[in-house]
Amino acid sequence: MPLHKLQPAFRRVTLAAIVALVVGTPTLSAAKETVLYTFTGGSDGGGFISPLIFDNAGNLYGTTASGGVAGAGTVFELARSGSEWTETVLYSFLNGGDGANPYGPLVLGKEGNLYGVAYGGGASNLGAVFELSPNSGGGWTETTIYSFAGGSDGSSPFGGLIADSRGSLYGFTLGGGTGSCDNGNGCGTVFELKRSQSSWKEVVVFRFRGGSSGSLPRALTLDHTGNLYGTTSEGGKGSSGLVFKLSHSAGGWTESVLHAFTGGSDGSTPEGGVSIDGAGNLYGTTFSGSGGGCPGGCGLVFELKSGEKGRWSELVLHRFEQNTSGGVYPDTSLIFDQAGNLFGGTDGGDAYGDGVVFELMQNFDGKWVESVIQDFFGANDGFSPGTLVFGKDGYLYGAAGGGAYGDGLVFQLTP
C-alpha cells in the first residue's frame, strides 16, 4: 500500500513493518485528464480509493476506506450515461460484524456479485471478507462470508481478492499466521475461500515466517495453471522485500522465492504486485532502491525471467531519478496494453512532486523508454495515482488522492 494513501500512524506501521538498460530524460506524452467524480468524505465515501474494476456494461466499481454513514468506508459504483458519470453508494460499512475500512479492489463474480475484503470489523474485529449481491428492491445486500479470528488463520486482510475459474477466492492478510513479525502477531498469510453450496470455507494456503520467507504481502496474481505470484514489502535480503510463487500440488502449497531484493541497484520494498505476460515473465515495481538521488533510492521497474532449473533472473527496465520529469517512488502494479507497453503510477516526483502516470515502451533495440502521460499537480486534479485499468474505449481509468475536498477522486485519461 502506498504510504501517502494511509493515515500517518498506519503509514509508519506499513512501511516500517512493511546494470541500467535505459538512461535519459523521459519524454512527455500528455493525455487529457477528466475528473469523473470527486469524493467529499461524507456519506459518499472518501480517504483511500481502491483500484477500480469494470463490469460488462462499462460501469466502474471500487471501495473507499473511510466515509459512508459510519465513517467506516463504502462500496461505490460509477455509472456512465453519455459523457456523465453518477456515483451510487452500494453499501456503507457499519464497523461491526459487516467489516470496516476496505483497503483493496473488488472482484466481480460470474453471477454478478461483488467480493472484497475489509481491513477491520468482522466477528473478532480483525477483518472480514464480504459479498455484495443485487436484491429484488434494486439495491445491494451485504453478507459477511468470512471473519478472521487472528492467530493461524490471519488478521487484517488487505489489497483485494482474485478469483479462479472454479469461483474460489484468494487473498492475503498482513497479520496473523506464524512468525515473530509485528511484535509476535504473525507475518501474514495467503488464504483461499472455497464455496460449498451456500457457505464458504477458509483454507490457509501459506503462512509467511519472516526472514527469507518474507512478510507483509502486498498483492497476488494468478496464472493460467493455478499458481499464485506475489510480493512482500519485507523479508528477503536485508528485509527489502521479495517476489514469491506459490505452487499447488497434492501435498499442499509450496513457496518459491523468485527474487529477494537487496535494497541496492536491484530495488527495494515492492508496494504493488507483479503482472504476467504471455511468455510467463513477471513485471513489477519497487518503491525505493536503485539510487537516483532520492533518500533510500527512487525506485525502479523490473522484469523477472524464468531460466534453467527454475532459476529466475531480474532485469531492470527503468530506474527513476529525482529532478527529471519521470516521477519517483513507483507504488502501483503495472498493466499492459495490447501492444505490450507497460503503464503505472508514482507516488511523487515530476514538476509538482505529486506523482505521474507513466508508460514504458520497448524501442527497436529492445530498450525501454519512459513517457509521462499525466503529471499531477496535487490540487483538484489529484495526486499519487493508484493502479490503473483500461476501459473498452481504450482510455485509462484510475483513482488518486486529493481532489477539491481532499478525499480522493476518480479520473479518466484520454490519449
N, C-alpha and C positions, 0 to 999 in steps of 0.2 A: 504494500500500500504506500503510495507516495506520501511523504511525511507532511507536506503542506496541507493535505486534504483532511487532516485529523486535528482534534483539539490538542493544545500544546502538551498536556500531560501524556496523552496517548501517543503523540508523536515521539516523545522521548523513549517510551517503552518499546515501540515497534522498531525504531532504528537501532537503539542501543541493545534491545533484546533481539531487534530484527537485524616488431615487425610490421608497422603500419602499411596498409595497402593503398590508402588514399591520403594525400597531403594537399591542402589547398584551401582556398576560401569558398564556402558554399555559395551556390547561386540562389537568387530569389526568383521563385516561380509562383507568384502570388495567386491565390484564389479569392473569390468574393465570399466573405463570411456573412451569413444571415443568422441572427439570433432567433430561434424558433420559440423559445419560452424562457423567461427569467423567473426563478423561484423567489418567493417573498420570505420564506422561513416560517410562515404561519401554517394554516390548515392545508396549504398546497404542498408543503414539504420544503426541505432545504438542507443545507450542510453538504456533506459529501454526496455527489450524484454518481451513481454507478455507471459503468459502461452500458450501452444501450443494445437492445435487440429489436429486430423487425418481425412482424407477423406476415402472413402471405398477402394481406391487404395493404401492406405498406405503412401500418401504424407502428409507432415506437413504444417500447416499454422499458421501465427502469425503476430503480429504488432511490429513495433519499434516506440518509442515515438519521436525520432529525426532522423536526416539523411534524405536521399532522395534528390530530385532535389532542394527543397526549404528549407531543414533543418527542415521540419515540421512533419516528420515521414513517415512510409511506411506500406503497407501490403505486406507480402512476402510469398512465397511458397518454401519449400524444397522438391524436388522430388528425389526419390531413384531410382538408376539404378545399380542393383547388390549391391556392397558394397559402392558405391559412392553416394554422395548427391550433388545436384546442386541447388543453390539459384536463384530464379527469383523474382524480384520486380514486383508485380502485380499492385501496384498503389503507387505513391508518392503524398502526400498531398501538396497543394499549399498555405496553410494558408489563405484561403479565404472562400467563401461560401461552399467549399467542406469539411471544417474542418481542424483541426491541432492537432497534438500530441495525437494519440490514446494510452491511458493507459488501456489496457484490452484485454482479449482474444476475438477471433471471435466466431461466431456461424454459422454452416453450415445449410442452409435451405434445405427443401426437394427437391427443384428444382435445387440445386447445387449452389445457390448464397451464398455469404458470407456477414454477417452483423456484424457491430461493432459500437463503439462509439468513437468520437474524443473529447478530453477534451476542446479544443478551436476551434476557427473558427466558421463556420456557418454564417447565415444571420446577427446575432447580436453579433458575436464573443464571444458567451457564450457556444459553444459546439454544436455538431450535432450527429445524428445517420446516418450511411451511409450503402449503399448496393453496393456490387460488383458483377456484373453478367458477365459471359463469352460472348464475342461478336463474330461476324462472322469472324473477322480478326484474331482470335486466341489470342486476348488479353482480357482485362477486362475493363468494363465500370463502373465508379463510379457514383452513384446517391445519393444525399443527401435526405433522406426520412423524416427527421425532424430536424429543427433548434430550439434550445432553446432560449427563449426570456428573461429569468430571471424572478424574481418575483414568482408568484404562480406556474408556470409550471416547475421551476427548472433551474439550470445552472450548468455547469461543469460536464457533465456525466463522469462516471469513472467505471472501473472494468469490462466492458464487458456486454453481454446480455445473456439471456436464452430464449428459445422458448418453447411454449406449443404445444400440439397435434393439435391445430387449426391453428398454424402458427403465433399466436400473439407473440410479443417480449416484454420482461420485462427487465428493467434496473433501475439504480438509478443515482441520481445526488448528488454531495457534497454540492452544494449551492442551493439557491432559496427555494421556498416553504414558510414556515411561521417560526415564532420564531425569537429570537434575536441573534442567533449564527452568527459567522463570521461578527462581527460588524454590525449586523442588516440585513445581506444579506441572512438570511434564514438558516435552519438547514438541508436542503437536502430533497429529495423526492424519492419515488419509482414510476415509470411510466410504463404504458403499451402502446404499439403501435399496433393498430388493422389495418389490411389491408382491404380496401374496394375497390374492383376491382383494379384500377391502382394507388390508393392513400393510404396514411396511416394517421390515426387519433391518436393523443396522448390523453390518459386519465391518469390523476394523480391518482394513486392508494392510495398513502398515503403521507402526509406531516409531517415530523418529527418536533417536537416542542422544542427539547432540554430537559434537565432535565430528568424526569422519562421516557419520550418518546424516548430518545436517539437522537444522532446527529452524523453526519459523517458516513453514512452507508458504509460498506466495500465490501459485496458480497451477492448474492442472490442464493437460492436453491429452486427448485420447487418439491413438492411431487406429487404422482400419483393422488391425488384428487384435485389438483389445488391450494393448499395453498402455500404461499411463506414464506421462512425462511431466516433469515439473521442476521448479526451482525452490531453493530455500535461501533466505537472506542471511542466515548464519550457518556456522559449521564449515567443514572442509578445512583447507589450509589457511591458518591464520584467522579462522572464523569469518571468512569473506564470502561465504555462500557457495552454492554448488548447483549443478544440474543433475537430476536423477531420473532413472527409469524404473518403473515397477512392472515386472513381468509376471504373468499369471500362469500357473501350472496346476496339476492335480494336487500338489503338495501345498499350495497357497501362493502367496505373492513374495517375490524376491526383489530387493533393491539393488540396482547397479548405479554407482556414481560415474556419470559420463564425463564430468569435468568439475574439478574443485578450483575455484578462483583463488589466486594467491594474494590479491589486493594490489598488485602492481600493474604491469603492462597488459595483463590479460583481463583486467577488470575486477570489480568488487561489488558485492551487495546487489544482486538482481532483485528488482522490485516487481517486474512483470513475469509472465510465463514464457514458454517457448512455442513457436509456431513451426509446423512441419510442412515441407514442400513435397512434391510428387515423388522425389527420389529418396525421401526419408531423412533428409538433412534438417537440422534444427536451427532456428534463428531466434535471437533474443537480445536483450539489452542489459547492461549493468548500470546502476545508478551512479556509481563512482569508480575510482581507479583509473589507471592509464594516463595520469598526468593531465596536461592541458592547461595548467595554471590555476585550477580550482583547488581549494583545500580538500585533500583526500582524493583528488582526481575528478575529472569532468564526466567520466563515463564513456561507454562505447556501445557499438552494435557488433554482435558476434554471430558466427556460424559454427555449428558442430557437425563434422562429417564422420561417418562410420567407416572404419578401416578393417584391416585384418585382425582376426582373433577377437573381434568385438571391441577393439580399441577405437576411441573417438579422439579426434584432433580439433582444436579450436583455431578458427581463422578470424582475425579481427577485420571486419569490413569497414568500419569507420570509427575514428576517435574524435570525440567532441572537444572543442577548445574554447577557452574563455576569450573574450574580446574578438570573436568572429560573429558572423550572422547566423550561425548554425544551431544555437541553443546549447545548453549544458544540462546535465543530470537527467538523462532519459529514464523514465519510470513507468512506461507502459509496455504491454505486449505489442508485438508487431502484427500487421495484417498485410496480405498480398493483394495486388490487383491481378487481372487476368494475364498481364504481361510478365508477372513475376517480380515487379517492383515492390519495395517494402515501404510501409508507412507507419509512423509512430509519433509520439509526443515527448516533449521535455518539460521538466519542472521549472527551469529557469533559462536565463541567457537571452541573447539577441538584444535588440535595441532598447527594450524596456525592462528586461530582466524578468519577464513574466511567462516565458516559455514559448515554444513554437510547435507547429505540426510540420514534420519533415518527410521527405521522400528520398529513398535511396534507389538509384537506378544503375544497373550494370552497363558499362560502356563497351565499346568494341574490343578492347584489350582485356576485358574481364575485371577491371577495377570498378569499384562502387563510388558514385559521386552523389553528394547530398544536395538537395534543393529545399529551400524553406518555402512551404506552401502558405503558412499563416503565421504571422508574428503577432502575438497577443500583447496588448498594452495595459491590461490589468484593470481597466475601468468597465464600462458597460459591455465590452466585447469579451471579458473573462480573462482568466489566467490559468496556467498549468493544466493543459487539456489531458483527459484520460484516454484510455484505449478507444480506438475508432472503429467504425463499422461502415461498409459500403452499402448504399441503397441500390435498388434495382435501376434507379435513374443514373447510376454511376457517380453520384455525389458522395462526399464523405460526411458522416454524422458523428457527433460526439458530445460529451459534457465537459464543462470546465468550472473552476471556481470563480468567485467574483460575481459580476453582474450588478445591476442597478441597486439591488438590496443586499449584496454581499453573500447571498446564499446559493449561488451557483446558477448555471444556465445550460441550455441545450442549443447547439449550433449546427449549422449546415455549411459545408464548404463547396462552392461551385467552381469547377475548374475553368 
